[in-house]
Amino acid sequence: MNGWRWSDLHPISFLFYGAKIIHFFVTTKQIYKFANWQIC
């Protein structure tokens, strides 16, 4: 129990946070492409 630290879970939470950022970036990119298509 002494060897258990919060940092042991950090890679998992970092991966989850990274996936959310990637999902947000992809969605924004799709909206941007759609907006460009509408303008043109």
Backbone bond lengths (Angstrom), bond angles and torsions (degrees), N, CA, C in turn:
res aa  C-N    CA-C-N  psi(-1)  N-CA   C-N-CA  omega(-1)  CA-C   N-CA-C  phi
1 M - - - 1.466 - - 1.531 110.24 -
2 N 1.325 116.43 -28.36 1.457 119.44 -177.87 1.525 111.20 -69.38
3 G 1.357 116.93 -29.12 1.459 120.33 -178.61 1.520 112.74 -79.90
4 W 1.329 116.93 -8.11 1.461 120.14 -178.40 1.531 109.84 -79.10
5 R 1.311 115.57 124.72 1.466 120.78 179.84 1.528 109.17 -133.03
6 W 1.324 116.54 160.17 1.460 120.96 177.75 1.524 110.06 -65.72
7 S 1.356 117.02 -29.71 1.459 120.69 -178.28 1.528 111.14 -64.14
8 D 1.339 117.37 -20.79 1.463 120.06 178.27 1.529 110.30 -66.91
9 L 1.329 116.82 -27.89 1.462 120.83 -179.44 1.522 111.64 -91.04
10 H 1.309 117.45 -9.43 1.459 120.88 -172.70 1.525 113.45 -58.65
11 P 1.339 120.20 -44.13 1.473 119.37 -179.90 1.522 112.61 -57.97
12 I 1.329 117.35 -35.28 1.465 120.33 -179.13 1.525 109.84 -68.55
13 S 1.315 117.42 -47.19 1.460 120.49 -179.82 1.525 110.15 -66.56
14 F 1.336 116.72 -33.96 1.468 120.43 178.59 1.525 110.39 -65.81
15 L 1.348 116.51 -40.89 1.466 120.69 177.68 1.525 110.21 -63.51
16 F 1.331 116.44 -43.01 1.462 120.81 -179.54 1.527 110.55 -63.16
17 Y 1.338 116.03 -43.10 1.461 120.72 179.23 1.524 110.40 -65.59
18 G 1.333 116.59 -40.19 1.465 120.85 178.77 1.521 111.44 -63.53
19 A 1.330 116.51 -38.78 1.467 120.17 179.52 1.528 110.21 -64.71
20 K 1.334 116.95 -37.82 1.465 120.54 178.53 1.522 110.38 -65.60
21 I 1.337 116.64 -40.59 1.466 120.31 179.57 1.527 110.18 -65.10
22 I 1.348 116.48 -43.03 1.460 120.44 -179.94 1.528 109.88 -63.17
23 H 1.330 117.01 -43.02 1.461 120.98 179.85 1.534 110.50 -62.28
24 F 1.332 116.66 -42.66 1.463 121.17 178.68 1.524 110.52 -63.67
25 F 1.346 116.93 -40.81 1.465 121.48 -178.82 1.518 110.59 -65.42
26 V 1.338 116.98 -43.09 1.468 121.05 -179.54 1.529 110.26 -65.07
27 T 1.330 116.93 -41.80 1.464 120.26 179.82 1.523 110.53 -64.54
28 T 1.335 117.13 -42.52 1.461 120.73 179.17 1.520 110.40 -63.83
29 K 1.334 116.91 -38.80 1.457 121.18 179.84 1.529 110.63 -64.35
30 Q 1.325 116.79 -40.91 1.462 120.58 179.35 1.529 110.51 -65.97
31 I 1.329 116.95 -41.20 1.469 120.72 178.75 1.528 109.67 -64.67
32 Y 1.333 116.79 -39.98 1.460 121.38 -179.64 1.529 110.32 -64.46
33 K 1.344 117.01 -43.32 1.459 120.83 178.30 1.523 110.59 -64.03
34 F 1.314 117.16 -40.74 1.460 121.51 179.58 1.528 110.35 -64.99
35 A 1.343 116.71 -40.31 1.464 121.01 179.16 1.532 109.86 -66.01
36 N 1.320 117.57 -40.14 1.462 121.03 177.90 1.521 110.29 -62.60
37 W 1.330 116.47 -40.87 1.464 120.52 179.96 1.533 110.18 -64.91
38 Q 1.326 116.59 -36.18 1.463 120.26 179.74 1.528 110.45 -69.69
39 I 1.335 116.86 -39.02 1.469 120.84 -178.20 1.532 110.01 -68.10
40 C 1.327 116.31 -43.48 1.461 120.42 -179.90 1.520 109.60 -73.83
